[in-house]
């Protein structure tokens, strides 16, 4: 995955990963290129996982304020 790929959105990275998987399953590449695509797929998977972890953290830290708006802060159990 290149530096440009690190700026991919989750949706863009998933679409690219799905295309790589489909091509690998179809046997569209010679062995050396298949290995390169597999490595790219692993990097894209890690990128997607990191984006999901950041989104999860953000969701977990959002707290509803008394006025109904959401603010970042400590998550409150049972509220």
mmCIF file as gemmi writes it, N, C-alpha and C atoms, coordinates in Angstrom:
data_model
loop_
_atom_site.group_PDB
_atom_site.id
_atom_site.type_symbol
_atom_site.label_atom_id
_atom_site.label_alt_id
_atom_site.label_comp_id
_atom_site.label_asym_id
_atom_site.label_entity_id
_atom_site.label_seq_id
_atom_site.pdbx_PDB_ins_code
_atom_site.Cartn_x
_atom_site.Cartn_y
_atom_site.Cartn_z
_atom_site.occupancy
_atom_site.B_iso_or_equiv
_atom_site.pdbx_formal_charge
_atom_site.auth_seq_id
_atom_site.auth_asym_id
_atom_site.pdbx_PDB_model_num
ATOM 1 N N . UNK Axp A 1 ? 0.854 -1.175 0 1 0 ? 1 A 1
ATOM 2 C CA . UNK Axp A 1 ? 0 0 0 1 0 ? 1 A 1
ATOM 3 C C . UNK Axp A 1 ? 0.895 1.231 0 1 0 ? 1 A 1
ATOM 4 N N . UNK Axp A 2 ? 0.662 2.141 -0.919 1 0 ? 2 A 1
ATOM 5 C CA . UNK Axp A 2 ? 1.484 3.345 -1.021 1 0 ? 2 A 1
ATOM 6 C C . UNK Axp A 2 ? 0.973 4.423 -0.067 1 0 ? 2 A 1
ATOM 7 N N . UNK Axp A 3 ? 1.733 5.519 0.011 1 0 ? 3 A 1
ATOM 8 C CA . UNK Axp A 3 ? 1.31 6.635 0.858 1 0 ? 3 A 1
ATOM 9 C C . UNK Axp A 3 ? -0.033 7.188 0.404 1 0 ? 3 A 1
ATOM 10 N N . UNK Axp A 4 ? -0.274 7.185 -0.905 1 0 ? 4 A 1
ATOM 11 C CA . UNK Axp A 4 ? -1.56 7.656 -1.422 1 0 ? 4 A 1
ATOM 12 C C . UNK Axp A 4 ? -2.702 6.774 -0.932 1 0 ? 4 A 1
ATOM 13 N N . UNK Axp A 5 ? -2.43 5.473 -0.812 1 0 ? 5 A 1
ATOM 14 C CA . UNK Axp A 5 ? -3.456 4.537 -0.36 1 0 ? 5 A 1
ATOM 15 C C . UNK Axp A 5 ? -3.844 4.773 1.09 1 0 ? 5 A 1
ATOM 16 N N . UNK Axp A 6 ? -2.943 5.36 1.877 1 0 ? 6 A 1
ATOM 17 C CA . UNK Axp A 6 ? -3.24 5.621 3.282 1 0 ? 6 A 1
ATOM 18 C C . UNK Axp A 6 ? -4.325 6.673 3.445 1 0 ? 6 A 1
ATOM 19 N N . UNK Axp A 7 ? -4.586 7.459 2.395 1 0 ? 7 A 1
ATOM 20 C CA . UNK Axp A 7 ? -5.628 8.478 2.463 1 0 ? 7 A 1
ATOM 21 C C . UNK Axp A 7 ? -6.978 7.951 1.971 1 0 ? 7 A 1
ATOM 22 N N . UNK Axp A 8 ? -7.02 6.664 1.587 1 0 ? 8 A 1
ATOM 23 C CA . UNK Axp A 8 ? -8.276 6.082 1.116 1 0 ? 8 A 1
ATOM 24 C C . UNK Axp A 8 ? -9.323 6.086 2.224 1 0 ? 8 A 1
ATOM 25 N N . UNK Axp A 9 ? -10.557 6.353 1.844 1 0 ? 9 A 1
ATOM 26 C CA . UNK Axp A 9 ? -11.646 6.21 2.81 1 0 ? 9 A 1
ATOM 27 C C . UNK Axp A 9 ? -11.88 4.725 3.051 1 0 ? 9 A 1
ATOM 28 N N . UNK Axp A 10 ? -12.644 4.429 4.066 1 0 ? 10 A 1
ATOM 29 C CA . UNK Axp A 10 ? -12.979 3.037 4.364 1 0 ? 10 A 1
ATOM 30 C C . UNK Axp A 10 ? -13.658 2.387 3.161 1 0 ? 10 A 1
ATOM 31 N N . UNK Axp A 11 ? -14.617 3.098 2.574 1 0 ? 11 A 1
ATOM 32 C CA . UNK Axp A 11 ? -15.367 2.556 1.447 1 0 ? 11 A 1
ATOM 33 C C . UNK Axp A 11 ? -14.472 2.313 0.227 1 0 ? 11 A 1
ATOM 34 N N . UNK Axp A 12 ? -13.569 3.24 -0.047 1 0 ? 12 A 1
ATOM 35 C CA . UNK Axp A 12 ? -12.648 3.075 -1.168 1 0 ? 12 A 1
ATOM 36 C C . UNK Axp A 12 ? -11.712 1.883 -0.95 1 0 ? 12 A 1
ATOM 37 N N . UNK Axp A 13 ? -11.19 1.774 0.265 1 0 ? 13 A 1
ATOM 38 C CA . UNK Axp A 13 ? -10.282 0.67 0.573 1 0 ? 13 A 1
ATOM 39 C C . UNK Axp A 13 ? -11.002 -0.669 0.503 1 0 ? 13 A 1
ATOM 40 N N . UNK Axp A 14 ? -12.232 -0.731 0.997 1 0 ? 14 A 1
ATOM 41 C CA . UNK Axp A 14 ? -12.986 -1.983 0.945 1 0 ? 14 A 1
ATOM 42 C C . UNK Axp A 14 ? -13.293 -2.386 -0.491 1 0 ? 14 A 1
ATOM 43 N N . UNK Axp A 15 ? -13.659 -1.423 -1.319 1 0 ? 15 A 1
ATOM 44 C CA . UNK Axp A 15 ? -13.952 -1.712 -2.727 1 0 ? 15 A 1
ATOM 45 C C . UNK Axp A 15 ? -12.701 -2.262 -3.419 1 0 ? 15 A 1
ATOM 46 N N . UNK Axp A 16 ? -11.576 -1.64 -3.154 1 0 ? 16 A 1
ATOM 47 C CA . UNK Axp A 16 ? -10.32 -2.105 -3.745 1 0 ? 16 A 1
ATOM 48 C C . UNK Axp A 16 ? -9.958 -3.498 -3.234 1 0 ? 16 A 1
ATOM 49 N N . UNK Axp A 17 ? -10.14 -3.724 -1.936 1 0 ? 17 A 1
ATOM 50 C CA . UNK Axp A 17 ? -9.861 -5.03 -1.348 1 0 ? 17 A 1
ATOM 51 C C . UNK Axp A 17 ? -10.77 -6.102 -1.944 1 0 ? 17 A 1
ATOM 52 N N . UNK Axp A 18 ? -12.042 -5.799 -2.101 1 0 ? 18 A 1
ATOM 53 C CA . UNK Axp A 18 ? -12.984 -6.748 -2.705 1 0 ? 18 A 1
ATOM 54 C C . UNK Axp A 18 ? -12.583 -7.092 -4.137 1 0 ? 18 A 1
ATOM 55 N N . UNK Axp A 19 ? -12.109 -6.099 -4.886 1 0 ? 19 A 1
ATOM 56 C CA . UNK Axp A 19 ? -11.671 -6.331 -6.266 1 0 ? 19 A 1
ATOM 57 C C . UNK Axp A 19 ? -10.439 -7.247 -6.29 1 0 ? 19 A 1
ATOM 58 N N . UNK Axp A 20 ? -9.501 -7.013 -5.38 1 0 ? 20 A 1
ATOM 59 C CA . UNK Axp A 20 ? -8.301 -7.853 -5.301 1 0 ? 20 A 1
ATOM 60 C C . UNK Axp A 20 ? -8.681 -9.281 -4.961 1 0 ? 20 A 1
ATOM 61 N N . UNK Axp A 21 ? -9.554 -9.461 -3.978 1 0 ? 21 A 1
ATOM 62 C CA . UNK Axp A 21 ? -9.976 -10.807 -3.579 1 0 ? 21 A 1
ATOM 63 C C . UNK Axp A 21 ? -10.643 -11.528 -4.748 1 0 ? 21 A 1
ATOM 64 N N . UNK Axp A 22 ? -11.538 -10.838 -5.453 1 0 ? 22 A 1
ATOM 65 C CA . UNK Axp A 22 ? -12.227 -11.458 -6.592 1 0 ? 22 A 1
ATOM 66 C C . UNK Axp A 22 ? -11.226 -11.865 -7.671 1 0 ? 22 A 1
ATOM 67 N N . UNK Axp A 23 ? -10.265 -10.998 -7.958 1 0 ? 23 A 1
ATOM 68 C CA . UNK Axp A 23 ? -9.26 -11.309 -8.972 1 0 ? 23 A 1
ATOM 69 C C . UNK Axp A 23 ? -8.376 -12.476 -8.541 1 0 ? 23 A 1
ATOM 70 N N . UNK Axp A 24 ? -7.993 -12.506 -7.273 1 0 ? 24 A 1
ATOM 71 C CA . UNK Axp A 24 ? -7.17 -13.614 -6.787 1 0 ? 24 A 1
ATOM 72 C C . UNK Axp A 24 ? -7.948 -14.927 -6.835 1 0 ? 24 A 1
ATOM 73 N N . UNK Axp A 25 ? -9.219 -14.881 -6.449 1 0 ? 25 A 1
ATOM 74 C CA . UNK Axp A 25 ? -10.037 -16.095 -6.484 1 0 ? 25 A 1
ATOM 75 C C . UNK Axp A 25 ? -10.225 -16.589 -7.922 1 0 ? 25 A 1
ATOM 76 N N . UNK Axp A 26 ? -10.281 -15.662 -8.872 1 0 ? 26 A 1
ATOM 77 C CA . UNK Axp A 26 ? -10.466 -16.026 -10.279 1 0 ? 26 A 1
ATOM 78 C C . UNK Axp A 26 ? -9.164 -16.472 -10.929 1 0 ? 26 A 1
ATOM 79 N N . UNK Axp A 27 ? -8.049 -16.277 -10.237 1 0 ? 27 A 1
ATOM 80 C CA . UNK Axp A 27 ? -6.764 -16.668 -10.795 1 0 ? 27 A 1
ATOM 81 C C . UNK Axp A 27 ? -6.311 -15.76 -11.925 1 0 ? 27 A 1
ATOM 82 N N . UNK Axp A 28 ? -6.619 -14.48 -11.825 1 0 ? 28 A 1
ATOM 83 C CA . UNK Axp A 28 ? -6.312 -13.532 -12.888 1 0 ? 28 A 1
ATOM 84 C C . UNK Axp A 28 ? -4.856 -13.076 -12.943 1 0 ? 28 A 1
ATOM 85 N N . UNK Axp A 29 ? -4.027 -13.473 -11.994 1 0 ? 29 A 1
ATOM 86 C CA . UNK Axp A 29 ? -2.647 -13.012 -11.942 1 0 ? 29 A 1
ATOM 87 C C . UNK Axp A 29 ? -1.68 -14.187 -11.932 1 0 ? 29 A 1
ATOM 88 N N . UNK Axp A 30 ? -0.468 -13.994 -12.492 1 0 ? 30 A 1
ATOM 89 C CA . UNK Axp A 30 ? 0.574 -15.002 -12.333 1 0 ? 30 A 1
ATOM 90 C C . UNK Axp A 30 ? 1.029 -15.013 -10.862 1 0 ? 30 A 1
ATOM 91 N N . UNK Axp A 31 ? 1.767 -16.029 -10.475 1 0 ? 31 A 1
ATOM 92 C CA . UNK Axp A 31 ? 2.137 -16.229 -9.072 1 0 ? 31 A 1
ATOM 93 C C . UNK Axp A 31 ? 2.782 -15.004 -8.432 1 0 ? 31 A 1
ATOM 94 N N . UNK Axp A 32 ? 3.788 -14.424 -9.064 1 0 ? 32 A 1
ATOM 95 C CA . UNK Axp A 32 ? 4.496 -13.281 -8.471 1 0 ? 32 A 1
ATOM 96 C C . UNK Axp A 32 ? 3.553 -12.105 -8.246 1 0 ? 32 A 1
ATOM 97 N N . UNK Axp A 33 ? 2.692 -11.837 -9.22 1 0 ? 33 A 1
ATOM 98 C CA . UNK Axp A 33 ? 1.75 -10.727 -9.075 1 0 ? 33 A 1
ATOM 99 C C . UNK Axp A 33 ? 0.663 -11.068 -8.053 1 0 ? 33 A 1
ATOM 100 N N . UNK Axp A 34 ? 0.278 -12.337 -7.975 1 0 ? 34 A 1
ATOM 101 C CA . UNK Axp A 34 ? -0.699 -12.767 -6.97 1 0 ? 34 A 1
ATOM 102 C C . UNK Axp A 34 ? -0.17 -12.501 -5.568 1 0 ? 34 A 1
ATOM 103 N N . UNK Axp A 35 ? 1.096 -12.797 -5.359 1 0 ? 35 A 1
ATOM 104 C CA . UNK Axp A 35 ? 1.703 -12.553 -4.051 1 0 ? 35 A 1
ATOM 105 C C . UNK Axp A 35 ? 1.72 -11.06 -3.735 1 0 ? 35 A 1
ATOM 106 N N . UNK Axp A 36 ? 2.056 -10.252 -4.728 1 0 ? 36 A 1
ATOM 107 C CA . UNK Axp A 36 ? 2.063 -8.801 -4.542 1 0 ? 36 A 1
ATOM 108 C C . UNK Axp A 36 ? 0.656 -8.293 -4.215 1 0 ? 36 A 1
ATOM 109 N N . UNK Axp A 37 ? -0.348 -8.794 -4.928 1 0 ? 37 A 1
ATOM 110 C CA . UNK Axp A 37 ? -1.733 -8.381 -4.674 1 0 ? 37 A 1
ATOM 111 C C . UNK Axp A 37 ? -2.196 -8.851 -3.298 1 0 ? 37 A 1
ATOM 112 N N . UNK Axp A 38 ? -1.758 -10.056 -2.897 1 0 ? 38 A 1
ATOM 113 C CA . UNK Axp A 38 ? -2.104 -10.562 -1.571 1 0 ? 38 A 1
ATOM 114 C C . UNK Axp A 38 ? -1.546 -9.626 -0.493 1 0 ? 38 A 1
ATOM 115 N N . UNK Axp A 39 ? -0.291 -9.212 -0.66 1 0 ? 39 A 1
ATOM 116 C CA . UNK Axp A 39 ? 0.322 -8.292 0.298 1 0 ? 39 A 1
ATOM 117 C C . UNK Axp A 39 ? -0.425 -6.96 0.326 1 0 ? 39 A 1
ATOM 118 N N . UNK Axp A 40 ? -0.825 -6.48 -0.836 1 0 ? 40 A 1
ATOM 119 C CA . UNK Axp A 40 ? -1.601 -5.24 -0.903 1 0 ? 40 A 1
ATOM 120 C C . UNK Axp A 40 ? -2.938 -5.419 -0.175 1 0 ? 40 A 1
ATOM 121 N N . UNK Axp A 41 ? -3.552 -6.576 -0.361 1 0 ? 41 A 1
ATOM 122 C CA . UNK Axp A 41 ? -4.815 -6.858 0.313 1 0 ? 41 A 1
ATOM 123 C C . UNK Axp A 41 ? -4.667 -6.865 1.828 1 0 ? 41 A 1
ATOM 124 N N . UNK Axp A 42 ? -3.572 -7.438 2.317 1 0 ? 42 A 1
ATOM 125 C CA . UNK Axp A 42 ? -3.318 -7.447 3.77 1 0 ? 42 A 1
ATOM 126 C C . UNK Axp A 42 ? -3.186 -6.01 4.275 1 0 ? 42 A 1
ATOM 127 N N . UNK Axp A 43 ? -2.44 -5.175 3.545 1 0 ? 43 A 1
ATOM 128 C CA . UNK Axp A 43 ? -2.266 -3.779 3.945 1 0 ? 43 A 1
ATOM 129 C C . UNK Axp A 43 ? -3.597 -3.029 3.918 1 0 ? 43 A 1
ATOM 130 N N . UNK Axp A 44 ? -4.41 -3.28 2.911 1 0 ? 44 A 1
ATOM 131 C CA . UNK Axp A 44 ? -5.726 -2.633 2.844 1 0 ? 44 A 1
ATOM 132 C C . UNK Axp A 44 ? -6.611 -3.08 4.005 1 0 ? 44 A 1
ATOM 133 N N . UNK Axp A 45 ? -6.545 -4.362 4.356 1 0 ? 45 A 1
ATOM 134 C CA . UNK Axp A 45 ? -7.303 -4.863 5.496 1 0 ? 45 A 1
ATOM 135 C C . UNK Axp A 45 ? -6.896 -4.18 6.792 1 0 ? 45 A 1
ATOM 136 N N . UNK Axp A 46 ? -5.602 -4 6.975 1 0 ? 46 A 1
ATOM 137 C CA . UNK Axp A 46 ? -5.107 -3.309 8.18 1 0 ? 46 A 1
ATOM 138 C C . UNK Axp A 46 ? -5.574 -1.853 8.189 1 0 ? 46 A 1
ATOM 139 N N . UNK Axp A 47 ? -5.555 -1.221 7.028 1 0 ? 47 A 1
ATOM 140 C CA . UNK Axp A 47 ? -6.018 0.163 6.916 1 0 ? 47 A 1
ATOM 141 C C . UNK Axp A 47 ? -7.501 0.255 7.298 1 0 ? 47 A 1
ATOM 142 N N . UNK Axp A 48 ? -8.307 -0.66 6.777 1 0 ? 48 A 1
ATOM 143 C CA . UNK Axp A 48 ? -9.741 -0.668 7.097 1 0 ? 48 A 1
ATOM 144 C C . UNK Axp A 48 ? -9.96 -0.899 8.594 1 0 ? 48 A 1
ATOM 145 N N . UNK Axp A 49 ? -9.216 -1.833 9.153 1 0 ? 49 A 1
ATOM 146 C CA . UNK Axp A 49 ? -9.347 -2.127 10.583 1 0 ? 49 A 1
ATOM 147 C C . UNK Axp A 49 ? -8.996 -0.893 11.421 1 0 ? 49 A 1
ATOM 148 N N . UNK Axp A 50 ? -7.945 -0.168 11.043 1 0 ? 50 A 1
ATOM 149 C CA . UNK Axp A 50 ? -7.56 1.041 11.775 1 0 ? 50 A 1
ATOM 150 C C . UNK Axp A 50 ? -8.647 2.106 11.687 1 0 ? 50 A 1
ATOM 151 N N . UNK Axp A 51 ? -9.231 2.268 10.497 1 0 ? 51 A 1
ATOM 152 C CA . UNK Axp A 51 ? -10.314 3.242 10.345 1 0 ? 51 A 1
ATOM 153 C C . UNK Axp A 51 ? -11.522 2.857 11.195 1 0 ? 51 A 1
ATOM 154 N N . UNK Axp A 52 ? -11.851 1.579 11.235 1 0 ? 52 A 1
ATOM 155 C CA . UNK Axp A 52 ? -12.974 1.119 12.055 1 0 ? 52 A 1
ATOM 156 C C . UNK Axp A 52 ? -12.698 1.323 13.545 1 0 ? 52 A 1
ATOM 157 N N . UNK Axp A 53 ? -11.468 1.073 13.957 1 0 ? 53 A 1
ATOM 158 C CA . UNK Axp A 53 ? -11.118 1.263 15.369 1 0 ? 53 A 1
ATOM 159 C C . UNK Axp A 53 ? -11.236 2.734 15.766 1 0 ? 53 A 1
ATOM 160 N N . UNK Axp A 54 ? -10.804 3.634 14.87 1 0 ? 54 A 1
ATOM 161 C CA . UNK Axp A 54 ? -10.947 5.067 15.157 1 0 ? 54 A 1
ATOM 162 C C . UNK Axp A 54 ? -12.412 5.473 15.23 1 0 ? 54 A 1
ATOM 163 N N . UNK Axp A 55 ? -13.221 4.952 14.318 1 0 ? 55 A 1
ATOM 164 C CA . UNK Axp A 55 ? -14.656 5.27 14.333 1 0 ? 55 A 1
ATOM 165 C C . UNK Axp A 55 ? -15.304 4.718 15.601 1 0 ? 55 A 1
ATOM 166 N N . UNK Axp A 56 ? -14.931 3.508 15.987 1 0 ? 56 A 1
ATOM 167 C CA . UNK Axp A 56 ? -15.473 2.902 17.202 1 0 ? 56 A 1
ATOM 168 C C . UNK Axp A 56 ? -15.118 3.733 18.43 1 0 ? 56 A 1
ATOM 169 N N . UNK Axp A 57 ? -13.878 4.183 18.498 1 0 ? 57 A 1
ATOM 170 C CA . UNK Axp A 57 ? -13.454 5.008 19.623 1 0 ? 57 A 1
ATOM 171 C C . UNK Axp A 57 ? -14.246 6.305 19.67 1 0 ? 57 A 1
ATOM 172 N N . UNK Axp A 58 ? -14.455 6.892 18.508 1 0 ? 58 A 1
ATOM 173 C CA . UNK Axp A 58 ? -15.214 8.145 18.451 1 0 ? 58 A 1
ATOM 174 C C . UNK Axp A 58 ? -16.648 7.939 18.927 1 0 ? 58 A 1
ATOM 175 N N . UNK Axp A 59 ? -17.281 6.863 18.494 1 0 ? 59 A 1
ATOM 176 C CA . UNK Axp A 59 ? -18.652 6.57 18.902 1 0 ? 59 A 1
ATOM 177 C C . UNK Axp A 59 ? -18.715 6.329 20.41 1 0 ? 59 A 1
ATOM 178 N N . UNK Axp A 60 ? -17.744 5.597 20.912 1 0 ? 60 A 1
ATOM 179 C CA . UNK Axp A 60 ? -17.734 5.292 22.344 1 0 ? 60 A 1
ATOM 180 C C . UNK Axp A 60 ? -17.522 6.523 23.211 1 0 ? 60 A 1
ATOM 181 N N . UNK Axp A 61 ? -16.889 7.552 22.67 1 0 ? 61 A 1
ATOM 182 C CA . UNK Axp A 61 ? -16.619 8.738 23.479 1 0 ? 61 A 1
ATOM 183 C C . UNK Axp A 61 ? -17.652 9.839 23.309 1 0 ? 61 A 1
ATOM 184 N N . UNK Axp A 62 ? -18.621 9.63 22.43 1 0 ? 62 A 1
ATOM 185 C CA . UNK Axp A 62 ? -19.676 10.63 22.283 1 0 ? 62 A 1
ATOM 186 C C . UNK Axp A 62 ? -20.68 10.473 23.419 1 0 ? 62 A 1
ATOM 187 N N . UNK Axp A 63 ? -21.001 11.57 24.023 1 0 ? 63 A 1
ATOM 188 C CA . UNK Axp A 63 ? -21.929 11.577 25.156 1 0 ? 63 A 1
ATOM 189 C C . UNK Axp A 63 ? -23.029 12.581 24.851 1 0 ? 63 A 1
ATOM 190 N N . UNK Axp A 64 ? -24.273 12.195 25.106 1 0 ? 64 A 1
ATOM 191 C CA . UNK Axp A 64 ? -25.376 13.117 24.867 1 0 ? 64 A 1
ATOM 192 C C . UNK Axp A 64 ? -25.445 14.124 26.009 1 0 ? 64 A 1
ATOM 193 N N . UNK Axp A 65 ? -25.464 15.408 25.644 1 0 ? 65 A 1
ATOM 194 C CA . UNK Axp A 65 ? -25.569 16.486 26.619 1 0 ? 65 A 1
ATOM 195 C C . UNK Axp A 65 ? -27.034 16.674 27.006 1 0 ? 65 A 1
ATOM 196 N N . UNK Axp A 66 ? -27.284 17.35 28.123 1 0 ? 66 A 1
ATOM 197 C CA . UNK Axp A 66 ? -28.673 17.589 28.554 1 0 ? 66 A 1
ATOM 198 C C . UNK Axp A 66 ? -29.541 18.277 27.508 1 0 ? 66 A 1
ATOM 199 N N . UNK Axp A 67 ? -28.945 19.087 26.654 1 0 ? 67 A 1
ATOM 200 C CA . UNK Axp A 67 ? -29.739 19.791 25.636 1 0 ? 67 A 1
ATOM 201 C C . UNK Axp A 67 ? -29.995 18.945 24.383 1 0 ? 67 A 1
ATOM 202 N N . UNK Axp A 68 ? -29.575 17.67 24.418 1 0 ? 68 A 1
ATOM 203 C CA . UNK Axp A 68 ? -29.833 16.767 23.306 1 0 ? 68 A 1
ATOM 204 C C . UNK Axp A 68 ? -28.736 16.73 22.263 1 0 ? 68 A 1
ATOM 205 N N . UNK Axp A 69 ? -27.751 17.607 22.38 1 0 ? 69 A 1
ATOM 206 C CA . UNK Axp A 69 ? -26.627 17.579 21.447 1 0 ? 69 A 1
ATOM 207 C C . UNK Axp A 69 ? -25.614 16.541 21.919 1 0 ? 69 A 1
ATOM 208 N N . UNK Axp A 70 ? -24.693 16.207 21.042 1 0 ? 70 A 1
ATOM 209 C CA . UNK Axp A 70 ? -23.655 15.245 21.4 1 0 ? 70 A 1
ATOM 210 C C . UNK Axp A 70 ? -22.322 15.96 21.53 1 0 ? 70 A 1
ATOM 211 N N . UNK Axp A 71 ? -21.595 15.589 22.56 1 0 ? 71 A 1
ATOM 212 C CA . UNK Axp A 71 ? -20.276 16.148 22.793 1 0 ? 71 A 1
ATOM 213 C C . UNK Axp A 71 ? -19.312 15.008 23.087 1 0 ? 71 A 1
ATOM 214 N N . UNK Axp A 72 ? -18.056 15.213 22.76 1 0 ? 72 A 1
ATOM 215 C CA . UNK Axp A 72 ? -17.077 14.197 23.088 1 0 ? 72 A 1
ATOM 216 C C . UNK Axp A 72 ? -16.771 14.284 24.579 1 0 ? 72 A 1
ATOM 217 N N . UNK Axp A 73 ? -16.601 13.136 25.165 1 0 ? 73 A 1
ATOM 218 C CA . UNK Axp A 73 ? -16.293 13.081 26.584 1 0 ? 73 A 1
ATOM 219 C C . UNK Axp A 73 ? -16.278 11.645 27.051 1 0 ? 73 A 1
ATOM 220 N N . UNK Axp A 74 ? -16.222 11.456 28.326 1 0 ? 74 A 1
ATOM 221 C CA . UNK Axp A 74 ? -16.217 10.106 28.903 1 0 ? 74 A 1
ATOM 222 C C . UNK Axp A 74 ? -17.583 9.456 28.704 1 0 ? 74 A 1
ATOM 223 N N . UNK Axp A 75 ? -17.563 8.199 28.262 1 0 ? 75 A 1
ATOM 224 C CA . UNK Axp A 75 ? -18.82 7.464 28.122 1 0 ? 75 A 1
ATOM 225 C C . UNK Axp A 75 ? -19.394 7.183 29.496 1 0 ? 75 A 1
ATOM 226 N N . UNK Axp A 76 ? -20.689 7.314 29.619 1 0 ? 76 A 1
ATOM 227 C CA . UNK Axp A 76 ? -21.351 7.097 30.897 1 0 ? 76 A 1
ATOM 228 C C . UNK Axp A 76 ? -22.07 5.758 30.873 1 0 ? 76 A 1
ATOM 229 N N . UNK Axp A 77 ? -21.779 4.892 31.824 1 0 ? 77 A 1
ATOM 230 C CA . UNK Axp A 77 ? -22.453 3.599 31.915 1 0 ? 77 A 1
ATOM 231 C C . UNK Axp A 77 ? -23.853 3.794 32.468 1 0 ? 77 A 1
ATOM 232 N N . UNK Axp A 78 ? -24.807 3.089 31.86 1 0 ? 78 A 1
ATOM 233 C CA . UNK Axp A 78 ? -26.175 3.078 32.366 1 0 ? 78 A 1
ATOM 234 C C . UNK Axp A 78 ? -26.964 4.322 32.061 1 0 ? 78 A 1
ATOM 235 N N . UNK Axp A 79 ? -26.466 5.221 31.275 1 0 ? 79 A 1
ATOM 236 C CA . UNK Axp A 79 ? -27.224 6.452 30.948 1 0 ? 79 A 1
ATOM 237 C C . UNK Axp A 79 ? -27.503 6.517 29.482 1 0 ? 79 A 1
